[in-house]
Amino acid sequence: MHKNLLAKSVRLAMISGAAMTALSAPAVFAAEEGATVERIEVTGSRIKRTDMETASPMTTITSEQMAVQGIQDVGQFLQNSAVMSGSPAMTTTNNGGDGSTFVELRGLGSTRTLVLVNGRRPVSSDFQSIPSSMIERIEVLKDGASATYGADAVAGVVNIITKKDFEGIEATFQTSNSFDVDTNKQNSFSIVAGKAFDDGHFVVGADYVKQDAVLQGDSDVDFLNNPWVIYGEAEEESFWKNGLIGSGPDANVYFLGSGSVPCGNFYLASGGPSQTNGTCDGGIADIGDMRDFTDADTYNYNPVNYMQTPYEKLNFFAEGHFEYNDHINVYSETRINHRKSRQELAAVPYDTRFDPAYSGTTPDGTSFNGVSRDNFYNPFGEDVVRSRRRMLEGGRSFEQDVTRFQQVIGFEGDINDNYYYDVNYNYGHSQTASTDFGQLYGPNLSKAMGPSFEDADGNIVCGTATAPIADCVSMNVFGGPGSVTQEMLDYVSAPLIDSEVYTLQTFTAFVGGDVIDLPSGALSGGIGYEYRKEELKSVTDSGKFMGEVTGNKGQGTNGSFEVNSLFAEFVIPVLSDMPGAERLDLKAGVRFDDFDAFDSSTTYQLGLEWDIIDGLLFRSTYGTVFRAPGIYALYQPENDSFPSAIDPCGSGNWANLDASAQSNCMADGVPSGGSNNNDSQQLSKVGGNDELQPEEGDTFTIGLAYSPEFVEGLGLTVDYWAIEIDDVIDSISAADSLNGCYIGGVAELCSNIERTNGEISYLSEKSLNLSRMTAKGIDFEANYGFEALSGDFSFNLSWTHFLERENQVYDTDTLAFEMKDLNGRFDSDTTYATDKLNFTAGYAWEDLSVNYNLNYISGTEYDELTYWGTTLNDSNDPDSGNHQYGVDSFFYHDVTVAYNFDTGTSVSLGITNITDELPPYIESAFNGSTDESTYRLFGRSWFARISQKF
């Protein structure tokens, strides 16, 4: 009896998506007739069962798979898998990243994917805190699970299962790099040790990883080295038909760097074209050095931006379990993570329109923020009402020092033959110190950019001869690179330090077991209680708090919330051992969450598991889900951000506006001819909203899993899934507010825009329960393993196909919020590929193994260019649709060869991206004009790995 049950469990585990490679289980099938079958807990349920198949589809990724592919960045590896979509932050995210790595199921945002470690919440879902050496397997639940885990399990769950029974010692060293971009170096070392005792087991380990920086200029890819945009009717037509042509007589790109340039870009009180230093020799400028600024003078910031951000991290972990008596097992988990990471952007684009400077009044009484006409270095003899100067002398970088600690202590055991329990306390602490380098301090800038004079000794002194300012260094922004001396820079520079402490506490108690025997088997179930408290205390640098520095300004966030939860779930056997119903079980779960910060929520899930015949499983689930707003979303004060958006009223776009749009601009104070703002980023104010409520939604899955007895080792699954989310926490983007106000004429959106003297001061992007999201698709997996050629072959295919992925957005054409299908599109700096596919093939012969891996990402389209906007297919027909700009589909091929020596030594060598695929040019993308989270950036690469077991 038990032997047959074990065989079914293994086969159905394989077909239900619980394994991605063919299982090797001869020991299982050889179990004796009288062996007991261990109950196990599978992600998505707290009930322990004797089989692994469930109503919810799941994919499992093993530590062996990660080792074969040379994986140290677990988050990046997961995001490349077929079940993931979207473009979450990675270590390749420079502008907007912080060294963290997140994952995103179904392209619904990383905050809607719940990350767990051994079924419990970590203090952060950042995968940089999860050492690869501690992982036994990763279970990816492809279904909502709010009824089991509470908030945030909307798109699904990623559950990290750690090594609990490891024995011996294993040390591993790995190094990797790229062939053409040799700065792409990563070195790692890990050691794991485990020991079994009479009444327990203990595992301890540590991971160290160091990743080097890669600049965009380190790559030969042309668009990574140039800030190209498509602008102009002929250029747009060429790009639409031919794609990017970066050089030569048929080039269709326009070089558009930043208007904040090393030689300066100065707007004068008298008006007229802005001025730049044509000599730019680093000295003291005179009026003869100055000329009109043109687009040819813009600054190329691309090469000096990081394409891959460096980090250094150390992870320590220890786990143990001890049998106190027949009914009490004590377990403990400890994890400590320390990371230092860095991002680097082009030097500070010091712009007095946004940043502190000398505040004065022109002779006609107009207030300005710029450089005094009486500044010694000012060659114009009049006030500079706006000064833009790229501060090459100082650079600009951001560093994080992150320390995280997680401790779990728990008790579990059997109450009697039918019931078991698990009680645990989980505490997490995350502390981050963030330092901004290269920023400038406002009070000193005010003096340095104000009046100054040369004294009798030839010294340049701040202030006037009758009112000199002591301990001040006047600054020369007019002479070009080198004109800002180290003394000047030291006087105005201000390293800015922010600190943040986040804590998580949970207490969970669960009792489960076989409640009652029914004709078709035991009704199993359980009830539980959970308490959770999250608290954030953050302090921003006083310069940011007071708005007295360059760069992003804002205040710290402080807040907390508590939630008390009750939950229950049951598996009800309905039929068994009948024709057409080997087994038919119903699953039901419900959870009540009572938050102190907003309304309570009740979620439920219903499921069906139907073994039609031996090896053929039909499954389905329907449930409700919710996502609670986090502390930042609730309580964050207004802070600065610089999203991608252009001012439709800018002088560069003025001729493209119709009379109505021009009138809307002028009604808001913009002069005829347009504003002086042609930038691709705008200052916005983002912040929390303590009136937010949770997002709510529904999930549905239905599928089949088949493992035919006549083809040993074959497993097939296919699942349809659908997710709908209402009251999505979002904000109206800066671009939508601008276009809707001036082009669409929607007065409500104009309230999000603040202008001063016709120039944008800032835009509001406050969080609201604003919109809807939907996602629908099909998952298919196939596993096959067999023996041939004196060895073992294994194959796995995992494919996700999107049928729909919609967001409710503001449509500037219809002037209304409408559902927009993002399937197969690049939108809002995110890739929504219709198809993602992973295929692996392996061959093992004695101690030699060879593995091949294929990743496929289908092509996408987008229809809006950064400055040019959209172009109709037929200019005479507004309903003809827009030109679509394509992003090609990509195939990535990897090969690994490994050999295990009799000494316990294992050596692996791998070549990744064998065909040397380079990242695609996406004109509207933010970081490097490509999607750095989706595509491989560095061409053909390699890794070498050596492990020693003792």
ABEGO torsion letter per residue (X at the ends): XAAAAAAAAAAAAAAAGABABBBBAAAAAABBAABBBBBBBBBGBABBBABABBABBBBBBBAAAAAAAGBABAAAAAAABAABBEBBBBAABABGBAGBBBBBBGGAEAAABBBBBGGBBBABABAAABBAAABABBBBBBBBAAAAAEBGBAAEBBBBBBBAABBEBBBBBBBBBBAABAABBBBBBBBBBBBBBAAEBBBBBBBBBBBBBBBAAABABAAAABBBBBBEAAAAAAAAAAEBBABEAABABBBBBBABBAAEBBBBAAEEBBBBBAAGAGBBBBAAABBBBBAAABBBAAAABBABBBBBBBBBBBBBBBBABAABBBBBBBBBBBBBBBBBBBBBBBBAAABBBBBBBBAAGBBBBBBBAABAABAAGBBBABBBBBBAAAEBBBBBBBBBBBBBBBBBEBABAABBBBBBBBBBBBBBBBBBBGBBBAAAAAAAABBBBBBAAGBBBBEBAABBBBGBBBBBAAAEBGABBAAAAAAABBBBBBBBBBBBBBBBBBBBEBABBBAAEBBBBBBBBBBBBBBBBBBBBAAAAAGABBEBBEBBBBEBBBBBBBBBBBBBBABBGBBGBABBBBBBBBBBBBBAABBBBBBBBBBBBBBABBGBBBBBBBBBBBBBBBAAAAABBBBBBBBBBBBAABAAAAAABBAAAAAAAAAAGBBBGEBABABABBBBBBBBBAABBBBBBBBBBBBBBBBBAABBGBBBBBBBBBBBBBGBBBBBBAAAAAAAAAAAGBAAAAAABBBBGGBBABBBBBBBBABBBBBBBBBBBBBBBBBBGGBBBBBBBBBBBBABBBBBBBBAAAGBBBBBBABGBBBGGBBBBABBBBBBBBBBBEABBBBBBBBBBBBBBBABBAAAEBBBABAABAAAEBBBBBBBBBBBBBBBBBBBBAAGBBBBBBBBGAAGBBBBBBAABABGGBBAAABBAAEBBBBBBBBBBX
